[in-house]
Amino acid sequence: MARQNYLFTSESVSEGHPDKVCDRISDEIVDLFFKHGAAEGLDPYQIRVACETLATTNRVVIAGEVRGSKISAAEIEAVARGAIKDIGYEQEGFHWRKAQVDVLLHAQSADIAQGVDAAGNKDEGAGDQGIMFGYACRETPDLMPAPIHYAHRILHALSDARRSGAEKRLGPDAKSQVTVRYVNGKPVGVTQIVVSHQHIDEHLSSEDMRRLVEPYVRNALPDGWISAETVWHINPTGKFFIGGPDGDCGLTGRKIIVDTYGGAAPHGGGAFSGKDPTKVDRSAAYAARYLAKNVVAAGLADRCTLQLSYAIGVAEPLSIYADLHGTGQVDEARLETVLMQAMKLSPRGIREHLQLNRPIYARTSAYGHFGRAPDSDGGFSWEKTDLADKLKAYF
């Protein structure tokens, strides 16, 4: 039986964290290829992007393999600079205008392409082998684990304040961490709060920063969750003036737990950002979240973990596994069969069902790929609960 009384901690990082800067640039390039493809009338199913970004002191390196429109290095560089500017970096050691940007993209490997492309009677295959997980629970209205949900909310609120000009002393780089106390299996409060936030006034102390960020933290958490016993750690090193890639090298794909469930659920190991949806690391993880969320939204369980597995070049998943953590109202083996019937889980089937052949990816690069409101243009389509009634009808 699962523990009912315990502490659990998750962290989030802001859009200005070095790794998130890289995720943003990589996803902007995915979007760029879909935008160009649509403008040129290209088949979106033929677009391929696998883009990695590295960022350090006034240097950005973009590498990977692509297929689709012929996009110049100058345009890709401009997109990267635009992303850095939007995030807010105009500091001496990392500036959107001054940084050197190297573009090292090349054509997709023919060996990979022959396995992924549809041909004759062969359906489009998975872009790589791997295992992907999806998760949902009733801890928050968006069916996400409470620790990661509130860690994101804290930083999102501070980012909004910085961008609006309400808090001019904040820089783009930040991290948060919350330790949530569970009683009888339900989140009831926080015992520890960590916020490390870059500041552009070099002379701000930890005490100054606590006075600045505390109102936003309190507003982000439910009433009554902070008590006199809650321990605060605000800029615990004492100073956070040098931030972003100037302070620490960034790389695409290093914040996969922040991107998903904060460690409250398994992760298959593959990053999302910089990848087109033939890469099941991304699309199948979105599909697994979509199915798990709809299982919970349908009332079939209070918690649901799903695993999907794929082989490169093979269209259909090799396996599906469902764990309802003792909260299920239905048989798990039966549920596995139903989910395979309710949604086609080949790469093409996922792309069609969730309408993933769109420039919707840059917005996913910070504050989590899950637990977000679906957008009118198709962004975060995997957060919809439009499959819930269909799932209920199977039982």
CORSULKA-V831899 format. One record per run of one state. SS is the DSSP state (A for helix, B for strand, O for the rest). FROM is the first residue (numbers start at 1). TO is the last residue. If there is no record, write none. Layout:
# CORSULKA-V831899
ss = [SS:SS]
from = [FROM:FROM]
to = [TO:TO]
This chain:
# CORSULKA-V831899
ss = [O:B:O:A:O:A:O:B:O:B:O:A:O:B:O:B:O:B:O:A:O:B:O:B:O:B:O:B:O:A:O:B:O:B:O:A:O:B:O:A:O:B:O:A:O:B:O:A:O:B:O:B:O:B:O:A:O:A:O:A:O:A:O:A:O]
from = [1:6:14:18:41:44:47:48:57:59:68:73:88:90:92:94:96:100:108:110:117:119:120:122:123:126:127:130:138:146:165:170:184:186:200:206:221:231:235:244:247:250:252:256:260:275:276:280:298:303:311:312:313:319:324:332:343:347:355:362:365:381:384:388:394]
to = [5:13:17:40:43:46:47:56:58:67:72:87:89:91:93:95:99:107:109:116:118:119:121:122:125:126:129:137:145:164:169:183:185:199:205:220:230:234:243:246:249:251:255:259:274:275:279:297:302:310:311:312:318:323:331:342:346:354:361:364:380:383:387:393:395]
